[in-house]
Amino acid sequence: MSAQLKHAPMGGILLSLAAFVIVVAGMRAAEAILVPFLLAVFIAVVLAPVIGTLNRWRVPSFLSVLAVVLALVLAGLLLTALVSSSLDEFTRGLPQYKERFHDAVTGVLSWLSARGIVVSKQVALDYLDPSQAMSVVTLLLGGLGGVLTNGFLILLTVAFILAEASGLPAKLKSAFSDPDASLGHATDVADSINRYMAIKTVFSLLTGILIAIWLWALGVDFWLLWGVLGFLLNFVPNIGSIIAAVPAVLLALVQLGPVPAALTAGGYLVINILIGTFLEPRFMGRGLGLSTLVVFLSLIFWGWVLGPVGMLLSVPLTITVKIILASNEQTRWLAILLGDGKAVTTEQGEAFLPVTRGIPKIGSDR
């Protein structure tokens, strides 16, 4: 009997790992269906505060959802037209930019060779191949564009989620005799995810706009494309801003020279420090951070499971998992391991939920 009790925890761990592998395999097999659905949920969560605001202004729920979906359609059509044209032009011009970069590297190697520093040209070009960095742009935006071919399905899903969200509290009260005891922290978890996504989207949009304006002022080609990339990759903290800056800086170097490239890099640095270090923490609160290692591993994991869109949603998905783990005493230690070591101190002790104010949760009519 004692031997059975001794080996029971190990058996539970192995069973949990087996279940995790099965779930991941199922998610990867269902990528074609799961990715548009997750994207729809992501959009619905971001737009939920707008619906809540319109409901507080006594706008009927049907009209609120219709107005938000129509605005989303118009914004999506405009952005798709602008970005697709820029992306096509960028793809066509990539060989020319690559040739210019090779000429610049050749000039630098000649300058070094004249001073007694000999570096193989082929080795330098292999390690400094800009097409590898530029391909990240076409991979991410191309993958997102492939998903958006199901735009009608995504819009319908968003509309239905927003329409159902307003009646969800009443359904839960009818389904459970004691909803507070049965659901536990589910409402707080949903509220935390909703607020995190809304705040993160606002600051990501601000980041993309500032980057686009700065690159436009410098005269860097495809400034709108780099602004969109900055908006998308701002959802990946720590390393997202670096990935977004590399192709723009390389293009500025090839197109305009070293000084504009340095100004481009400086602009990215200032914008990301201003937003990521000062503004976001003030509104987001502490306790939602992920360690740098977890961010990097989540980028690889979700990218492998869900493709390019999974890379863009990797941190929001991991944050969601962390919030759910933090809401349960038995799994809170996992949330601590995923975090950056910063916790929110409350009257009940340490909590790993965001401190945010003023943003209504999904379905809020107040």
C-alpha positions as CSV (number, residue, x, y, z in Angstrom):
1,M,0.0,0.0,0.0
2,S,2.8,2.4,0.9
3,A,4.6,1.6,-2.4
4,Q,1.5,2.5,-4.3
5,L,1.2,5.8,-2.5
6,K,4.8,6.5,-3.1
7,H,4.6,6.1,-6.8
8,A,1.2,7.8,-7.2
9,P,2.6,11.3,-7.7
10,M,4.9,10.1,-10.4
11,G,2.0,8.4,-12.1
12,G,0.0,11.6,-12.0
13,I,2.8,13.6,-13.5
14,L,3.2,11.1,-16.4
15,L,-0.5,11.1,-17.0
16,S,-0.6,14.9,-17.1
17,L,2.4,14.9,-19.6
18,A,0.6,12.3,-21.8
19,A,-2.5,14.4,-21.8
20,F,-0.5,17.5,-22.6
21,V,1.1,15.8,-25.6
22,I,-2.3,14.5,-26.9
23,V,-3.8,18.0,-26.6
24,V,-0.8,19.6,-28.4
25,A,-1.0,17.0,-31.2
26,G,-4.7,17.7,-31.6
27,M,-4.1,21.5,-31.7
28,R,-1.5,21.1,-34.4
29,A,-3.7,18.7,-36.4
30,A,-6.6,21.2,-36.2
31,E,-4.5,24.2,-37.0
32,A,-6.6,25.2,-40.0
33,I,-9.7,25.5,-37.8
34,L,-8.1,26.6,-34.6
35,V,-6.0,29.5,-35.9
36,P,-9.0,31.5,-37.3
37,F,-11.0,30.7,-34.1
38,L,-8.2,32.0,-31.8
39,L,-7.8,35.1,-34.0
40,A,-11.6,35.7,-33.7
41,V,-11.4,35.3,-29.9
42,F,-8.5,37.6,-29.8
43,I,-10.3,40.3,-31.8
44,A,-13.5,39.8,-29.8
45,V,-11.7,40.3,-26.5
46,V,-10.0,43.4,-27.8
47,L,-13.4,44.9,-29.0
48,A,-15.3,43.9,-25.9
49,P,-14.6,47.1,-24.0
50,V,-16.1,49.1,-26.9
51,I,-19.3,47.0,-26.7
52,G,-19.4,47.6,-23.0
53,T,-19.0,51.4,-23.5
54,L,-21.8,51.5,-26.1
55,N,-24.0,49.4,-23.8
56,R,-23.5,51.9,-21.0
57,W,-24.6,54.6,-23.4
58,R,-27.8,52.6,-23.8
59,V,-27.1,51.6,-27.3
60,P,-28.9,48.2,-28.0
61,S,-26.6,45.2,-28.1
62,F,-27.5,44.3,-31.7
63,L,-26.6,47.8,-32.9
64,S,-23.4,47.9,-30.9
65,V,-22.2,44.6,-32.3
66,L,-23.2,45.7,-35.9
67,A,-21.4,49.0,-35.6
68,V,-18.3,47.5,-34.2
69,V,-18.2,44.7,-36.9
70,L,-18.8,47.2,-39.7
71,A,-15.9,49.4,-38.4
72,L,-13.7,46.4,-38.2
73,V,-14.5,45.5,-41.8
74,L,-13.7,48.9,-43.1
75,A,-10.5,49.1,-41.1
76,G,-9.5,45.6,-42.2
77,L,-10.2,46.4,-45.9
78,L,-8.2,49.6,-45.8
79,L,-5.3,48.1,-43.9
80,T,-5.2,45.0,-46.2
81,A,-5.1,47.1,-49.3
82,L,-2.3,49.3,-48.0
83,V,-0.2,46.5,-46.5
84,S,-0.7,44.1,-49.4
85,S,0.5,46.7,-52.0
86,S,3.5,47.5,-49.8
87,L,4.3,43.9,-49.2
88,D,4.2,43.0,-52.9
89,E,6.4,46.0,-53.8
90,F,8.8,45.0,-51.0
91,T,9.0,41.4,-52.2
92,R,9.7,42.5,-55.8
93,G,12.5,44.9,-54.6
94,L,14.1,42.5,-52.2
95,P,16.7,41.2,-54.8
96,Q,17.8,44.8,-55.5
97,Y,18.2,45.6,-51.8
98,K,20.1,42.4,-51.3
99,E,22.5,43.4,-54.2
100,R,23.0,46.8,-52.6
101,F,23.8,45.2,-49.3
102,H,26.3,43.0,-50.9
103,D,28.0,46.0,-52.5
104,A,28.1,47.7,-49.1
105,V,29.7,44.6,-47.5
106,T,32.2,44.4,-50.3
107,G,33.2,48.1,-49.7
108,V,33.6,47.5,-46.0
109,L,35.8,44.4,-46.6
110,S,38.0,46.3,-49.1
111,W,38.4,49.0,-46.5
112,L,39.4,46.4,-43.9
113,S,41.7,44.6,-46.3
114,A,43.6,47.9,-47.0
115,R,44.3,48.0,-43.3
116,G,45.6,44.5,-43.0
117,I,42.4,42.8,-41.8
118,V,41.5,40.1,-44.3
119,V,38.0,38.6,-44.1
120,S,36.6,36.1,-46.6
121,K,33.9,37.8,-48.7
122,Q,31.8,34.6,-49.0
123,V,31.9,34.0,-45.2
124,A,30.9,37.6,-44.5
125,L,28.0,37.4,-47.0
126,D,26.8,34.1,-45.5
127,Y,26.7,35.4,-42.0
128,L,25.3,38.9,-43.0
129,D,22.7,37.7,-45.4
130,P,19.8,40.3,-45.2
131,S,17.4,38.0,-47.0
132,Q,17.2,35.9,-43.8
133,A,16.1,38.8,-41.7
134,M,13.8,40.2,-44.4
135,S,12.1,36.8,-44.9
136,V,10.7,37.1,-41.4
137,V,8.5,39.9,-42.7
138,T,7.1,37.9,-45.6
139,L,6.7,34.9,-43.3
140,L,4.7,36.6,-40.6
141,L,2.6,38.9,-42.8
142,G,2.2,36.2,-45.5
143,G,1.0,33.7,-42.8
144,L,-1.4,36.3,-41.4
145,G,-2.7,37.1,-44.9
146,G,-3.3,33.4,-45.5
147,V,-5.5,33.2,-42.4
148,L,-7.3,36.4,-43.4
149,T,-8.5,34.7,-46.5
150,N,-11.1,33.2,-44.1
151,G,-12.0,36.8,-43.1
152,F,-15.8,36.2,-43.5
153,L,-15.7,33.2,-41.1
154,I,-13.6,35.2,-38.6
155,L,-16.0,38.2,-38.8
156,L,-19.0,35.9,-38.2
157,T,-17.3,34.3,-35.3
158,V,-16.4,37.7,-33.8
159,A,-19.9,38.9,-34.2
160,F,-21.4,35.8,-32.5
161,I,-18.9,36.0,-29.6
162,L,-19.7,39.6,-29.0
163,A,-23.4,39.0,-29.2
164,E,-23.3,36.0,-26.8
165,A,-20.9,37.8,-24.3
166,S,-23.6,40.1,-23.1
167,G,-25.9,37.2,-22.1
168,L,-23.2,35.0,-20.6
169,P,-23.6,36.1,-17.0
170,A,-27.3,35.3,-17.0
171,K,-26.7,31.9,-18.6
172,L,-24.1,31.1,-15.9
173,K,-26.5,32.1,-13.1
174,S,-29.2,29.8,-14.7
175,A,-26.9,26.9,-15.2
176,F,-25.5,26.8,-11.7
177,S,-27.4,26.9,-8.4
178,D,-24.5,28.7,-6.8
179,P,-22.5,30.2,-9.7
180,D,-20.0,32.0,-7.4
181,A,-19.0,28.8,-5.7
182,S,-19.1,26.7,-8.8
183,L,-17.1,29.0,-11.1
184,G,-14.6,30.1,-8.5
185,H,-12.2,32.6,-10.1
186,A,-13.5,32.2,-13.6
187,T,-15.0,35.7,-13.8
188,D,-11.8,37.3,-12.4
189,V,-9.7,35.3,-14.9
190,A,-11.8,36.4,-17.9
191,D,-11.8,40.0,-16.6
192,S,-8.0,39.9,-16.3
193,I,-7.5,38.4,-19.8
194,N,-9.9,41.0,-21.3
195,R,-8.1,43.9,-19.7
196,Y,-4.7,42.7,-20.6
197,M,-5.5,42.2,-24.2
198,A,-7.3,45.6,-24.5
199,I,-4.4,47.5,-22.9
200,K,-1.8,45.6,-24.8
201,T,-3.6,46.3,-28.1
202,V,-3.8,50.0,-27.5
203,F,-0.1,50.4,-26.7
204,S,0.8,48.1,-29.6
205,L,-1.2,50.3,-31.9
206,L,0.5,53.4,-30.5
207,T,3.9,51.7,-31.0
208,G,3.1,50.9,-34.7
209,I,1.9,54.5,-35.4
210,L,5.0,56.1,-33.8
211,I,7.3,53.8,-35.7
212,A,5.5,54.5,-39.0
213,I,5.7,58.2,-38.5
214,W,9.4,58.2,-37.5
215,L,10.4,56.1,-40.6
216,W,8.2,58.2,-42.8
217,A,10.1,61.3,-41.5
218,L,13.4,59.7,-42.2
219,G,12.4,58.6,-45.7
220,V,12.7,54.9,-45.2
221,D,10.8,52.9,-47.8
222,F,7.7,50.8,-46.8
223,W,7.3,52.8,-43.6
224,L,3.7,51.6,-43.3
225,L,4.8,47.9,-43.6
226,W,7.3,48.4,-40.7
227,G,4.6,50.2,-38.7
228,V,2.3,47.2,-39.0
229,L,5.1,44.8,-38.2
230,G,6.0,46.9,-35.1
231,F,2.3,46.7,-34.0
232,L,2.1,43.0,-34.4
233,L,5.5,42.1,-32.8
234,N,4.8,44.4,-29.9
235,F,2.7,41.6,-28.5
236,V,5.9,39.7,-28.0
237,P,7.8,41.6,-25.2
238,N,11.6,41.8,-24.9
239,I,12.5,40.2,-28.2
240,G,9.5,41.4,-30.4
241,S,10.8,44.9,-30.7
242,I,14.3,43.6,-31.8
243,I,12.8,41.3,-34.4
244,A,10.7,44.2,-35.8
245,A,13.6,46.6,-35.9
246,V,16.1,44.5,-37.7
247,P,14.6,44.5,-41.3
248,A,13.8,48.3,-41.1
249,V,17.4,49.1,-39.9
250,L,18.9,47.0,-42.6
251,L,16.7,48.6,-45.3
252,A,17.6,52.1,-44.0
253,L,21.3,51.1,-44.1
254,V,21.1,49.9,-47.7
255,Q,18.8,52.7,-48.9
256,L,20.0,55.8,-47.0
257,G,23.3,55.0,-45.4
258,P,24.8,54.5,-41.9
259,V,23.5,57.7,-40.2
260,P,19.8,57.2,-41.1
261,A,20.2,53.5,-40.1
262,A,21.5,54.7,-36.7
263,L,18.6,57.1,-36.4
264,T,16.2,54.3,-37.3
265,A,17.6,52.1,-34.6
266,G,17.5,55.0,-32.1
267,G,13.9,55.7,-32.9
268,Y,12.9,52.1,-32.3
269,L,14.9,52.2,-29.0
270,V,13.3,55.4,-27.7
271,I,9.7,54.3,-28.7
272,N,10.0,50.9,-27.1
273,I,11.6,52.3,-23.9
274,L,9.0,55.0,-23.6
275,I,6.1,52.6,-24.1
276,G,7.4,49.3,-22.7
277,T,9.2,50.8,-19.7
278,F,7.1,53.8,-18.7
279,L,3.6,53.7,-20.1
280,E,2.6,50.0,-20.3
281,P,3.6,49.1,-16.7
282,R,1.7,52.1,-15.3
283,F,-1.6,51.0,-16.9
284,M,-1.0,47.2,-17.0
285,G,0.1,46.8,-13.4
286,R,2.7,44.3,-12.2
287,G,2.4,40.6,-12.0
288,L,1.7,39.8,-15.7
289,G,5.3,39.7,-16.8
290,L,6.9,36.6,-18.3
291,S,10.5,35.7,-18.0
292,T,12.6,36.3,-21.1
293,L,13.3,32.6,-21.5
294,V,9.5,31.8,-21.3
295,V,8.8,34.5,-24.0
296,F,11.4,32.9,-26.3
297,L,10.2,29.4,-25.7
298,S,6.5,30.3,-26.1
299,L,7.4,32.0,-29.4
300,I,9.0,28.8,-30.7
301,F,6.3,26.5,-29.2
302,W,3.2,28.4,-30.4
303,G,4.9,29.0,-33.8
304,W,5.4,25.3,-34.2
305,V,1.9,24.5,-33.1
306,L,-0.1,27.2,-34.9
307,G,2.3,28.6,-37.5
308,P,3.1,32.4,-38.0
309,V,-0.1,33.5,-36.4
310,G,0.8,31.4,-33.4
311,M,4.0,33.4,-33.1
312,L,2.1,36.6,-33.0
313,L,-0.3,35.3,-30.4
314,S,2.3,33.4,-28.4
315,V,2.6,35.8,-25.5
316,P,-1.2,36.5,-25.2
317,L,-1.8,32.8,-25.2
318,T,0.9,32.2,-22.6
319,I,-0.3,35.1,-20.5
320,T,-3.8,33.5,-20.6
321,V,-2.4,30.2,-19.4
322,K,-0.5,32.0,-16.6
323,I,-3.6,33.8,-15.4
324,I,-5.5,30.6,-15.3
325,L,-2.7,28.8,-13.4
326,A,-2.4,31.7,-11.0
327,S,-6.2,31.5,-10.1
328,N,-5.8,28.0,-8.6
329,E,-3.8,27.3,-5.5
330,Q,-2.6,23.9,-6.7
331,T,-1.1,25.4,-9.9
332,R,0.0,28.8,-8.7
333,W,3.6,27.6,-8.5
334,L,3.6,27.1,-12.2
335,A,2.5,30.7,-12.8
336,I,5.3,31.8,-10.5
337,L,7.8,29.8,-12.6
338,L,6.5,31.3,-15.8
339,G,6.7,34.9,-14.5
340,D,9.4,37.4,-14.1
341,G,9.5,37.2,-10.3
342,K,7.2,40.3,-9.8
343,A,4.0,39.7,-7.9
344,V,1.1,42.0,-6.9
345,T,0.7,42.2,-3.1
346,T,-2.9,42.2,-2.0
347,E,-4.7,41.8,1.3
348,Q,-4.9,38.1,0.7
349,G,-1.1,37.8,-0.1
350,E,0.6,37.7,-3.5
351,A,-1.5,37.4,-6.6
352,F,-0.4,37.1,-10.2
353,L,-3.3,39.0,-11.8
354,P,-3.1,42.4,-13.4
355,V,-3.8,45.7,-11.7
356,T,-5.9,47.7,-14.2
357,R,-8.7,50.1,-14.0
358,G,-11.4,51.7,-16.1
359,I,-11.8,49.0,-18.8
360,P,-15.1,47.1,-18.7
361,K,-15.0,43.3,-18.9
362,I,-16.7,41.3,-21.6
363,G,-20.5,41.7,-21.5
364,S,-20.4,44.5,-19.0
365,D,-23.4,46.7,-19.1
366,R,-22.4,48.9,-16.2
